[in-house]
Amino acid sequence: MSGDEVDRRLVTAVQAGDVEAVRALLDAGADPDAPGDDGLPVLCTAVAAFDSAVADVLVEGGADPDRLLPDGTTPLWRAVDGGSPAVLTAVLGTEPRLRLPGETRERLLALASNWYETGAAEELRRRTDAPGPAETVRVPDDADAYHQVHQVSLGGLVVRDGHGAILTALEWAFRVLTPVGELVARAAGQPDEEHAVWWEVIRVLLQRRSFETWSAVVAHRHHPDPAHRRFVVEYLRTRGVLVYDSPYAEQEGDFLTAWAAEETDAEMLAKVLEAFAEYGHSGLEAAGLRHAGHSDARVRRQVPGLFRPSENASLTPPAKAALLTLTRDPDAGVRLLACRVAVGDDALLTPAVQALLALAEGPDTGLRGEAAALLASCRDRTPAVAETLFALLDEDDHLTRLEAAYGLALRDDPRTAEAIGRIGHDTFADDHRWCALWRWQYDKEHPPAG
């Protein structure tokens, strides 16, 4: 294949958003800065399409984010201008503070700041002079749909409203230490907690590891705006998940213990307990027992996660009694979450399985799938569980069928062969459940000699 041909194929693959084809063509020698149909580098095509996955592959393959374009901008400038934090992350590249001169860094920061302070719709109105309201739609910003933004259209221009996250990312990349209060306000000003700005602010604050940073964040617990308090909870929850060597772990647990004991708002209390469950703290069980009978189901759903015994330890009698009650809770979600913990305890296994069997036959398809997963892997080998798993092979949801078949294989149920034929093959080859099914089938087809 000639160089021109491989470049043309690269342009087509970028336009189609075909990540694997883009990677293969770059490996085959395509020019990562090949011009698209508009004469601009294909990286600009990906940026304009908000295609962070393709942009990431192009930059990894050698595309130049700082290449000067005919209008005086660069692909990186266009990524900032477009408002997609995921695209900005892909295009920013490594060591931008060292790569970019100070004047360029200041201009990029000013661009992001202007968009953030003006607002996406107002800046589009200023640029286009278009009358009427802007069209706004909530969209996932990254390939895995972890973070959301709003896509704003007006006067033929389209941007995303992630400039607060972009500004935060650039400041950190350029080692501008923005005051903690300003960062928290940046996130709290966006009511959608799944918006990319929440994650970006948390990400930066997690990397600022000083006690002063931590103290400045948690001081917002008493802020009059509930959004600030929700941000503190999410910051602490994320620290519990991601920061395994936190020197403040015990202090954070104490902080959440006190907060849980004092919080009167049910929605906020549920969030506090969810965060607390991420810490190995001595006060977890006491907090769970205190709130196991709370009137709000949102709070009770967080309680089972607080009854996690330490390694090689068992549930205490009070925790067992509370979990047993929760497996019979009026709220189906509470019952499921209680069963998730209770199936690991010998004394609670039978009542937990009875609750799961009822959920597996209930009206909520999502709960049926989760009940199937717990029933499949639990230690109960009674016929009732096998019959329920076999019945779940009629579910429309592929993962529910996969869990049911997996559970039958673990029980060496003779209907496993039929189950394998009914689940379909829309499964990752290295999925542990599919591997177990493959092994079951192989062993049946290749019995040991003699």
N, C-alpha and C positions, 0 to 999 in steps of 0.2 A: 504494500500500500504506500503510495507516494505521500510526501509531507503535506501537500495541498489537500489530498483526499482525507487524511487522518484529521487535519484541522477542520475541514468541512463537517466531518462526522462529529467532532467535538462540539462545534457550534450547534448542531442539531440536538445532541445529547443534553447540552446545557439548556437549550430552549425547552426541551421535554422534561427537564428536571430529573433525568435518569442518572442518579449518583454513581451506580456501579459502572455504567457505560463511560461516564466522564473519567472515573478512576482508571479504567482499562485503557482508554484512549491516551491518557497522559502517560501511562506506563508504556504505551506503544510509540511514544515519541511526539505526541501532539504538542503544539505550542500553547502553554497555559495562558499566554496573552494573545492568542489568536483573535483577530477582529471578527465580531459578529456581523449580522446583516446591516447594522447601523454604523459600522466602521469602528465601533468602540470595542475594547477588550471584552471577552466573554464574561469576565468577572463582573462587569457593569450589568450584563444581562441578568446574572444571578442576583445581584443587588436589587435591581429594579423589580424582580419577581419575588422579592423577599424570600429567596431560596437559600437559607443558611447552610443546609447540608451540602449543596453544590458549591457554594462559595467557599466553604471550609476545605473541600477537596481541591479546589482550584488553587487556593493559597498554599496548602500543603504541597501541591505539585509545582509550585514556583511562580504562580501569578503574582504580579507586583501590585500591592494595594496602594502604593504611592506613585504610580505611573501618572505623569501629567497628561491630562486630556485636553482636547482643543479648546474647551470652554474655561480652562484654568483650574478645574477641579481635579480630583483624583477618585479612584474607586472608594478609598476610605472616607473621603469627604462625602461622597454620595451615600455611603452606608450610614454615616451620622445623620445626614439630611433626611434619609428615608424613615428613620424612627423605629427600626426593628432592632431591639437589643441582641437577638440571636445572630442577625446578620453582622452587626457591629463586632460581636465577639469573634465571628469567623474571619472577618476581614482585618481586624486590628493586628493580628500577627504577634510574633514574639518580640519582647523588649522594645515596645514602641517608644518608651522614654529615651532609650539610647539611639534609636533609629531616626527619630524625627527631631528636627531642630526646634528650639524653644518657640520661635515665632509660629511655626506650624501647629505646635501643641496648643498655643494660646488661641489660635483661630478656630481649631476644632472645639475646644472648650466653649468658646463664645458662641459658636453655631449651636451646639447642644443646649446651652443655657438659654439662648434666645427662644428656641422652640419650646423648651420646658416652661419658661416664664410666660410666654405669649399664649401658649396652647395651640394644639394642632389645628383645630378648626379656624381659629382667628388668624394664624399665620398663613393658612391656605387662602383665607379671604383677602388678606393683605396682598398676597402674591398674585391672585387671579382677578381681584375686583369682582368676583362672582357674587350675585345676590342670593338670597335664600339660605336656608339651613344646610349644613353639611350632612352627608349621609355617613352614619357611624355604625359599624358592626363589630362585635366581639369575635376575635379569631385567635387560634393558637399561634404562638410566635416561633416555636421551635419544632423540630421534626418529631419529637416525642410528645408534643402537646402538654408539657409540664407547666408552661407559663403562658398567660393570656395577655393580649393587648387589644386596643381598639383600632380598627382600620378606618381611616377618615377620608372621605372623597368629596371634592368640591372643585368646580370649574375645570374638570378634566385632569386634575392632579390627585394622586393617592399617596397618603403617608400613614404611618403607624404612630401611635401616641406614646411610644416607649422612650421618649427623650429624657425623662427623669432617670430612667435606668441607664441610658447611654451616658448621660452626664456623670452619674455615679461611677460607672465603669472607667470612663476616661480619667476622672480625677484620681482614682486609685492607680490606674496604669501609669499615670504621670507623677504619682506620689504627691498629690495635693491632698493634705489631710483636712478634709472638710469637717467642721464641728459636728459632733455626734448628734446634737439636737437638730441641726439642719438636715442631717441624713434621715433621722427618724421622722421628722415632719414631711420629708419628701415621700416616704412610703405611706405614712398615715393619711396623707392628702389624697391618696387613691383608695376609694372604698372597697374595691375589688381585691381581696387578699390573694387571689391567684394571679394578679397582674405582675408582670415581669419586674416592676420596680421594687416590689416587696422582696423578691429573692435577691436582686442585685444589691440592695442596701444591706440585707442580712449577710450576704456573701462577703462584702467588704468589711463589715463590722466583725465578722468571725476571724478575718485575717488581721485585724487590729487587736492584738492579743493582750494589751495592757489592762491592768486592773482599773485604770482610770476610764478606759472605754467601756468596760463591763458595767462599772458603777454608773456611768452617765446614761447608759441604755436603761438599766433597771430602775433608775430614778423616775422614769416615765410611767411606772406602775400607778402612781397617784395623779397622773395628768387628768384634767377634767374631760378631755376628749376620749371617748371609749376606743377610738381607732388607735391611739397611742398605746393604750393598755393592751389591746389585741396584738399590737406589734411586739411588745415586750414578751408576751406569752409565746408568740411564734419564734422569736429570736431564741428564747430559752429552750423551746422544744427542738429547734434545729441544732442548737449546741449539744443537747443531749444525744441526738442521733449521730452527729458528725464529729464532735470534738471529744475523742476518746481519752485524751491526756489533759483535760482541762484542770488547771491548778485550783479552779474555783468550784469544782463539782460538788463538794460537800456544802459549800456556801450557797450554791445555787439550789441544792435540795432543801436546805433550811429556809431559803427565801420562798420557795414554792410551797413548803409546808405551812408557813405562816400565811401566805396568800390564800391557800385553799381553806384554811380555818376561818378566815375573815371575809371571804368573798360572798356576797349575797345575791348577785346576779347569776341566774342559772346558766345562761349561755357562756358567760365569762368563766364561771366555775368549771364548766365542762372542758373548756380550753386549758385551764390551769391544770386540771387533773390529767389531761392528755399529755401535756408537757412533762408533768411530774413523773409519769410512768416511764419516761426515757432515762430516768436516773436511778442508779442502784443505791437508794437512800433508805436509812433505817425507819423513816416515817411513812413509807408507802402503805403498809398494811393498816396502820392506824387511820390514815386518811381514807382508805377504802372502806373500812368499817364505819367511819363517821358518816359517809355519804351513801352507803349501800341502800338505804331506805329513802333516799331523796325523792321528792314528789315529781321531779322532772326527769323524764326518760333520758334526755341528753346527758345528764349527770350520771345516771345509773349505768349508761353504756360505757363510761370511762372507768368504772370501778373494777371490773375483772382484771384489767391490765395492771392494777396496783397490787394484785395478789400473786405476784410472781415469786415463788420461793427461790432462794439463792441456789447455786450449784450444789448438788448432793443433799439438798434439804427438802423437807416436805411442807405442804401447806399446814398451817396451824389449825387447831379445831375451830377457832372463831372464823377464820377465813373460809374453811370448808362449809361451815354453816351458812355464811353469807352467800357463798357461791351456789349452794344448793337452792337457796331461796331465789337467787337471780335466774337459775335455769327454769324457774316457773313464773318468771316475771310476765306481766300483761303485755309488755312490749317485745315483739319478736326480735328486734335488733339486740336488746339486752340479753335475751335468752341465747342467741347465737354466740355473742361475745363471752358470756359466762361459760358456755359449753367449750369454747376454744381453750379455756384454762382447765376446766373441770375434767376433760377427757384424759388428762395426764395424771389424774389422781385415782388410785385404785378404788377408794371408797366412793368416789363421785362418778365413776365411769358409767355405771348402769343408768342412773337418772339423767346423765348428760346425753347418753345415746338415745334414751326415750324422747328427750326434747328434740334432738337432731332428727329423729325419724319423723316427728310431727312437722318440723320445719321443711323437711325434704318433700313432704306431701302437701305443703301449704300453697297459698296463692301467689307468693312473691317469688318470681323466677330468680332474682339475684340471690335471695336467701337459700333457695333450693340448691343453687350452684355451690354456695359456700358450705352448706350442710353436707353436700356430697363430698367435698374435699376433706372435711373432718371425719365423716364416716369411713371414707376410703382408707385413711391411714391409721384409724384408731385400732386399739387392741381387741375390740369386740369381734368375735368370730361367730356370732349366733346367726341362724338362718334369717332372722328378721332383717338384719343389716344387709345381707347378700341380696335378699329379695328387693329391698328398696333400691339398692344400687342398680340392679338389673332393670327395674322400672324406670330409673333415671336415664337409661339409654334412649328413651323416647323424647328427651328434651331437645329443643331446637338449638340450644347453646352448645357449641362444639366442646368448650372446656368442661362443661358439666358432664357430657358424655365421656370425655377422656378420663375425668376423675372416677366416674362410675366403673369404667372398664379397668382402670388401674386398681381400684379396690377389689374387683373380682379376681384379678390376677394375683394380688397379694394373698387372697384366700384360696388360691388354686381351684377356683370354681370352674366346673366343666363348661359353663356358658361363656367363658372368657373368649374362646375362639369366635363365637357369634358377636360378642361385644367388639372385638377388634374390627370386624367387618362393618360394624355400624357406626364407628366413631369417625370414619373418614381419615384422610391423611394430611389435613391442614395443621401440621404440628412440626415444631422444630425437631430436627433429627437428634439433638442432644438433650431434649426434654427428658427428665428422669422418669416421668410416667410412661412416655413412649418407649424408652429404653427397657423398662421393666416388662412392658407388653411384648416387645420384640424378643426379650430373653425367654419369657414364658412360652411363646410360640416356637422358638428355636428348640427349647428343651423338649417340647412335646413331639416335634418332628425329628429330633435326634436323641432318642432315649439312650442311656448308657448301655454299652454292649454287655451281654451276659445277664 
